[in-house]
Amino acid sequence: MKNNIQTSLVHILAIPAAFLAGVLLYEPRALCELMQSGEGVSPVNHIYSFNIAISFSIILGTMVLSRMLLFILRKQIPLTLWRYCFWCLGETLVFCAFVALYLVLTARNDDSWFSFWGRSISSIGSIVMIAYILLIILYSYLDARDSDSAAADARLKFYDNRHQLKFITEASSVLYIESNENYIVLHYLENGIEKRFQIRNSMKNIEPLCEQAGFARTHRCFIVNPAHIKTIRKDPGGVNFADLGCERSEGIPISKKYYDNITSLL
């Protein structure tokens, strides 16, 4: 799953909008009754509309904070589809919990916070989950389409740190890339023979190009083409390695930070 500013903004706006559309257009009975909490005991006029506005604000605020945190953690936690689904579920539970807290204070009756939380999850959660599912399907389709486009444009252009073109090759021929002080070393195949090409640049600068080609970081010093990974093994010391069947017989080290992302690509 993509985790960028555009995707975050879409979710920040879409989830509160789904709640608003559900309560105003679809008007499910359970949700309408929930939004009527405090009627007759609250000094606020038009409590139904007021509860909707406050609940909308709570959902929006939770989404903003959650997506900011997710964006900050995007490099530390590789975002697989299942992790993203659990994150969305967590968002729903959190903003339902805060909506329940507000409503139990407004209602001033004998119902507990757990009762309101359960009602919030069943009524609000059932609506926003539809929006979540549609967005996940949409972005999964866009990810697959972008991957197909990257595969179609299989020629990679590598530039040095002065942005001068130094090397062009097919993405499928690249085995892995390693850093060597102020240089990167491309390990690639030409007519079945492994060759090397050194460019003065940094891993940080070439990483976006490699991500577009479907390559993945395994270590701070290595980027690998997953298509060439033959096996993943753990040595007696507990360190994971990817074997590419190339001259580097000891394998490519895989840090714990990148392990889940690599295995999800295989």
Buried (B, 14 or more C-beta within 10 A) or exposed (E): BBBEEEBBEBBBEBBBBBBBEBBEEEEBEEBBEBBBBBBEEBEEEEBBEBBBEBBBEBBBBBBBBBBEEBBEEBEEBBBBEEBBBEBBEEBBEBBBBBBBBBBBEBBEEEBEEEBBBBBBBBBBBBBBBEBBEEBBEEBBEEEEEEEEEBEEEEEBEBBBEEEEEBBEBEBBBBBBBBBEEEBBEBBBBEEEEBEEBEBEBBBEBBBEBBEBBBBBBBBEBBBBBBBBBEEBEEEEEEEBBBBBEBEBEEBBBBBEBBBBBBBBBE
